[in-house]
Each structure stands twice: as C-alpha cells, then as structure tokens.
Amino acid sequence: MKKITLKMNTVIKTLSVLGLVCCSFTATSQETLDFVPEVYTPTGPSCVFYQGEFNGLISIPRSPAVISKMQNAGTNCSSFIVNYNGFTPEAQTAFQFAVDIWSTSIGSSQPIRVNAQFSPLDPGVLGSAGSNSALTSNNPNAVPNVFYARALWEKIEDMESDAFGGATVDINASFSSTANWYYGLDANPPANQIDFVSVVLHELGHGLGFFGGASVDGAGEGEIRFNNTPIIYDTFIENGTGDAILSFADPSMALGDELTGNDLFCDSAIAIGQNGGVLPRMFAPGSWNQGSSYSHWNEATFNGTINSLMTPQIGPGEANHNPGPITLGLFEQMGWSICGGSLTVEDFDLASIAVSPNPFMSAITIKITNGFSNDYKLELIDINGRLVVNESKTAVNGEITLSNLDRLTNAIYFLKLTDTTNGQHITKKIVKN
C-alpha cells in the first residue's frame, strides 16, 4: 500500500453519518497514514441544465458581503484557475464574474481548476457540469467511506489530488454557444434572454459538490452507491418520514420509488437553520430525469427565491447571483469553509431570547424578555442533525435553565426552543467548550 502524508487542520468539525459518531480531533503536526483513497469517476455530468419557461423578470443580486469582497482585491477565500475553450471575450468576462462570486463565498487553500467549454449543445440545454471525479478520505475532517468531489477533497486534505486518478482538473463544464445569452453583470436580463452568469454559477455549484450518486433505470430500479460507497451529498437526503435515502436496499425498486416519489428533503442541520427550521425540499419528480432529478433543490418550492440558484431550470428574464443560504449551509456541512465565517441561524419567530453563557460548559440559561411562565420544549441538535437533548420545562419569570450538558462533546449545537402554548419557536446556534 502506498504511503502518503496528509496535513490535518487545527480545528476539526465533528461529523457523523448513518449512526456513526466521530469525535473531535485536534492536531498540530503532520501524521503519516497508510491510506490510498478510492476514486470514483462519473460517466457523465452530474447536471444537465435546461431552459425553463418565462416566469417574469426576477433579479436576485450578489450579497452585500460578496460585493464588498469583490470590490477589494485580495479578499478572495479561494482561487479558481479556468481553462477557457472557445469562449468569446464577453462570455469569458461573465464567466470570470461568476468565478469571483464563488471565490468570495467558499474557502479553500488549494486552487480549484476548471475546464470550461463553449460550444453548441443539444436544443434547450444551457450547460452541463460535474466534478472530474470523487475520492474517499480518512482525514479527521471527513466522513469515512464516503466520496467527496475532487475540489472539496483537496480542501479537506489541504493538498492537490493529482496523484490519485491522474487528474489535474477538478471541474468539467460545458456551455451552449448558441443560446440567447445575456452577458451583463447586473442580474437584470431582459425577458427574452438567459442570464449567463447565473448558469455558470449553477454549473460550478455542481462541480463543487452539489450532486449525489443516485440514478433510476428504465424499469424503475434505483441505485445510489459506487462500489458500495455513497457520495457525501447522499448522506444528507431523507424522505418525508425521516428515512435516510441510504437506508433503502441498493439497488432496488423501493429505492427507485423513493427517488421518484416527490418526497425527498435535505436534513443538513445548517441548511435547515438557513431555511427557517424547515427541511429544504429536493427535486424528485415522478419520472426520473437524469441530470435534473435528485441533485437540485425543488423547482416549485424555491423558484424566484434567494435559494433558486440550484433548482433544475432557469427561464429567460431570470437572474440569481447569490449561491443562497441553504446551498451554502449544505456546503458548510459537507466540509467547505464559508468565506466570512460559519453560517449562523437567525431568530425567526420568538423575539428577544438570550442564551448564556455561550460558549457553555455544563449548563445554559435561557432568558425570555416577555417574562411569561409558559411551558417550553427544548431540543438540542448537533451539527449533523441528531437530537441529543429533548426536555420540556416551565419558564420561571421568563427564565429556563438547561443543565447536565457536560457530557456533550465540544462542538457547535442548535438550540430549538418551542413555546408549547402557541407553537412559536426559535433556533439559536450555541457552542460547547
């Protein structure tokens, strides 16, 4: 077995999947590990992006933080190296604009290499893209026995992956040279043109890791693993009753039914927090559409919203120059660093809730400024979506204490407080030290 040296980060996230719990690690030096990653090379792009119908003029601009970073040289959190093939000058300028949005949205110490092609595609197809390959990792930052998109693997390992699979390119992407494109950078395409920046952002998102391994054949049988190994994206998908997609026999007709049942959701705790506490719905129509089904947010749920970038279609007159909070939440959960720091979960129903101390060690006190002595349900959820504390308490003069928390692993948690009197609830991010 080949011996390689992997660099371990000093801050390690606690990750778990399929009931496996991994403890937090801290390392300050390099360790030599006998490990050779398994490499999975997809047979086709993870996404084929189609032109949709005109649904009105929709303009979702860059976030203020991204605008600020793009206006200040040297504030990128990652570096993209793009090999342009067949691009016109205006198409290349718009492509680079999309690259700059991603480079100020996610962070990696390793260059992200993209091979981009600009040529005629099939009618109605705007673009297609995917990770060049995916690799497994035994880094403490990673979930074991799971494939990671090549660019994400390099970020986690803090090293290039050229030695594994013989690839120097992380993302392959193709774009139609015959579509009626709008190359402007202002997110305001006219009603008869497709916003090129939005399509490039979308396809790069797939190459960075927004894809799963699922497919359904003509007989309706579904499969999801390669050599018995899923992709990290797959570990966050469940159906409406909370059954993990990876819990179904693979391959099987039952799995095929789940993949085409219009009842799949993302259970990433950070994505849920960014979606107001609601599990984001995935695109899982009744008929399997390779390149669209499963590896997108649901079109009907998110079309026209800030989270619409990774839906399966875009219409003329529509632009979104923002990756969207739920996409970035899922990306952070999968292992990407978010430019500007970890995402937070905003207060959304109950107002004026204070939690202290935060960070905490063995207990927290929750102060409710209305002073009511209502009954509350308290749920503590770890960063992988597991419920680790579930208690019901009555507030005394608007104050609740949750104790005996010293048994918890030092990590990030989400505290969900529900007023059982009126159903209002709030989620706050807290840290155990």
N, C-alpha and C positions, 0 to 999 in steps of 0.2 A: 504494500500500500504506500502510495506517495505521501511524504510528509511535507506539510505546508505550515507556514506561520501566519496566524490570524491575529489582528490587533483588536483588543477588547476595549470598549468605551468605558469611561469612568462613571458614567451614570447609566444604569441599566433599568429598563422597564420590566415590570412583572407581567408575564404573558401566560395565558393558558388556552388550551383548546381541547375539545372533546373530553372534558373532565380531568385533563392532566394539569396539575398546578406546578408552575416553575417558580422557585424562589428568586428574589432579587439578588444580584451579584454586583460586586464592586471589584475592579481590577485596575492596577496602575502600571502594569507592565505587559509585555507580550508573552504569550504562552505558546508552546509548540503542541499542536494537536494532530493526531493521526486521523485525518478526515479528508475524504475526497468527495465533493458534492456530486449528487446525482443531477444530471442535466436533462431537461425536457425541452424539445424544440417543436413548437406548434407547426402543424401542417398548413395553416393559413392564418390570416389576420384575425385577431380577437373581435374586431369591429368592422362592419361594413356600414357606412353612414349614408342614409338616404335623404333625399329632399322630400320634405313634407308639404302640406297644403299651407296656403296663406291664412294666418290666423290674426292678422292685424299687425300694426307696427309695434314691435317690442324692443326696448333698448335697456339692457342691464349693463352698466358701466363697470369699470375696474373699481375695486375697493379703494378708499382713501389711502390706506396703508401701502397698497401696491403702487398707486400713483406717486406717492411720496418717494418710495424706494426707486422707482424707475426714473424719477427726476434727479436723483442724487447718485452719481457714479460711485461704484464701489460698494453699494449696499445690497447687491445680489446675494442670495443664500446658496445658490448652486450655479453651475456653469454648464451650458449646453454647447456642444460642438456639432454643427449641422453640415452635412454633405449635401449640397443642393444639386439636383439633376433636372435640367430642362426648365427651370423657373425663369419667368420674366422678371425684370427689376422690380415692378410694383408688387408682384406676388411674393418675391423674396423679402421685400420690406415688411409686408403684412405678416409673413411667417415669422420673421425675427421679432416683431412686436408681440406675437403670441408666445414665443420662446421667453421673452423678457418677463411676461406675466407669470409664467410658471417658475422662472428662476428667482422671482421675488415672492413666491408663495410657498415653495418647499425648499428644504436644505439638504445638501449632500457635499461631502468633501471631495467626492470623485466626479470627474467630468461625465456628463450624460451625452452619449454620442448617438446622433440621429442620422439615418439615411433617408432622405426625402426625395420622392419622385413626383414630377409634374408632367402628366401625360394623359391622353384620353382614357376614360374608364367606361364601364357599361352605362347605358342610359339610366338616369335617376340616381346613380351613385356619385356622391360628392367626394368621398375619400374612404380610405381603409388604413388600418394600422394595428400594430401589436408589438409586444416585446419580442426581440430576436430569439430569446429563449428564456427559460426559468431554471433556477437552481435551488437545491436544498442547502441548509446551513445548520451548523451546531453552535453558532455564536450565542452567547447568553442573551443577546438582544432578540434572538429569533425563536420561533416555534419550531421544534424539531419535526423532521419528516414531513415538511411542507415546502412546496415550491414558491419561490419569490421571483418576480420579474427581475430581469438582469440588472437594471438600473437600481432597483431597490436593494437587491442582494449586495451590490457594490457599496451602497450607502451603509448598510448594516455592517458589512465586513470591513469597511474602510480600506478597500483595495480594489484594483482592477480585476476583472474576471476573465481576461483573455486566455489564461492557461486552461480554462475549463470550457470545453465546447468549441474552442478555436475561433471565437467571435470577438471582434473589436467594436462592433456596433451594438448598441443597447436597444434601439427602437427602429423599426422599419415602418415607413409611412408613405402612402401614395395619395395624390390629389388630382381631381379631374382638371384637365387644362381646357375643357370645352364648356364647363358650367358657366352660368351667367353670374360671375362673382362681383361682389362689392369689396374693393381693396382698401377702403377707408379705415382709419384707426379710431373713429369716434363712436363706434357702436350704434350708428344710425343709418343702416342700409335702406334704400328705397323699397317700395312694395314689390318690385319685380326682380330684385337681386338677392343673392345669398351672401351672407357676411363671411368672408374668407377667414378672418381672424378667429371667429367662433369655431369654425370647422377645424382649424389647426389646433386650437386649444383642446377641443374634444378628442381628436385623434391622439395627441400627445398624452392626454389623460389615460387613455387605454394602454399606451406603451409604458407608462409609469407604474401600472399595476391594477387599473380598474378593469379587471377581467377574471372570469372563472374558467374552470375546465369542463363545464357541462356541455352535453350535446344530446340530441334525440334523433334516432334514425327513423326511416320511413315507416317502420312497423310500430313506432311509439315507444321503443325501449330506450331508456335514458342511461347515460353513463357520465361519470364526473372525474374519475381519477386516471392518472397515467402511472402505470407500474405500481398501483395501489397507493399512490401519493396524490393528495389534493393540492390545489393552489391556495395560498393564504386567503384570498378573496372568498373562497368557498367556505371557509371556517366561520364566516360571519352571516351566512344565509340560513334562514329558517322559514317554516310555513306559518300560517296564521294561528295554529295551535301551539306554536313553540317548538316543533320538532325540527331539529337541525337537518339540513339537506343531506349532510354526510351520514345521517343515521339510517338512510334507506339503502337497501341492497343495491350493489353496483356491479354490473349493470342489471337493470330490472324494469319491468313495465311500471311498477309502482313509482320508481324514480322518474320515469318519463311523465307519468301523470302529475307529479309534483312540479316538474319543470314547465308544464303547460297548463297549470291549474289557476293562473292569475291570483295566486295566494302566497307569494314569496316576499320576505322582508329582510332588511339588514338589521342584525342585532348588535352592531358595534355600539358600545356604550357612549362613545364620544359623538358618533353620528346621531344617535338618538337624542343626546343632550342638545345638539345643534338643531334638531328638528322639533324642539319644544316638548321633548319627552315621548314623542311618538316614533315608533319604528318606521323608517323610510321604506316605502313600497318599491319592489323591484319590478322590472318589465318582464312579465311571464305570460304572454298571450296564449290562447287555446291552441294555436298552430305554431309549432316551433319554427323560428326564423333564424337560421344560422347567421351569426354576426350581429344580430339585434337582440334576440331573446336572452334573458338572464344577466347579461353583462352591461345593463343600463338601469338607471332609475326609471320608474314608471312614467310613461309619457303623459297620461291623463292626470296624474297626481301633480307633477312638477312643471308641466309646460307653462311658460310665461312667468315663472318664478325665478328667484335668485339661484335656485338649485337645478335649473333646467339644462345646464351645460352638458351633463352626461345622460340625457334622455336619448332615445334612438333616432330622433328625427329633428330637423330644423327646417323651417319654412322661409320663404322669401320675406324680407322686411323684418326679420327677427335677428337679434344680436344679443349675445351674452359674453362679456369679457371678464367674468368672475367665476373661478372654479366652483364656488358655492360652499357654504359652511358644512353641509353634510358630506360632501365629497372630501373636503379637507379633513373632516373628522374621521372618516373611514381611512384616509391615507395615514393620518397620525396613528390610528390604531394598528394599521398594518406594519408600521415601522418608519415611516417618513418623519423627518423633523419639519415642523411648521415654521416658516420664516416669521420671526417676531415673537416666537414663544408658543407654548402649548395652548390649545384652544380652551376657552372657559365655557361653562354652561351658564347662560344668563337666567336671571329671575324672570318668571313669566306669568305667574298668577298672584300669589300672595306677595304683598309688598312689605318692605321694611323688616326683613328677617336677618338676624345677626347670629353667626355661629362662632364660638370662641372656646378654647384657643384654636387657631388654625395657622400653622400645623398643630396637631394634638398628639398626645402620647397615650393616655388611658381613658380619657373622658372628654366629652364636649358639652357645652351648654348652649341651648338654642333660645334666643330671646325674641319674642313676638311683640312688637311695639303696640299692638292693639290691646294687650293686657288681658285678652279673653282666656277663660279657663276651659277651652274646648278640648275634645278628645282628638288625638292625632295618631296617625300611623307613621312610623319612622322606618325607612328602608335604607340600608347602606349597601351600595352596589360597587363592586370593584371595576377596574378599568376594562375588564373582559366581559362585563355584563352579568357576572354572577352575584346573586343576592347573598350577602354574608351576614347581615343583621336584619332582623324583621321584628319590630316591637310596637306595641300600642301603649301610649302614655297619655295622661291628662296634664295639660299645662296648668301650673300654679302661678297665678298672677302673670300669665304670659311667658312663663319660663319652663323649659324642659331640660333635664339632664340625662344624657345617654352615657353610661359608664361601662366598665369591664371591657374596654376596647384594646387593652394592652396585648391581647392575644393576636391582634391583626398584624399582618406583615406591613412593614414600612412601604407605603405606596400611595398612589392617588386613588381617591374614592369619590363617589357621588352620593350625596345625602338627599333622599327624596322625602319630603315632609308633606303629608296629606291630611287636611282637616276633614275628619270623617263626618262632621256636622253638615258641611256644604259641598264637600268634594273638591274644593280648591287645593292645589298642590304646587310645590316649588321644588326645584332641584338646585343644589349648590355643590360646587367642587370643594373637597376638603383633602388635606394631606396628613398622613400618619407618619410621624418621625420617631 
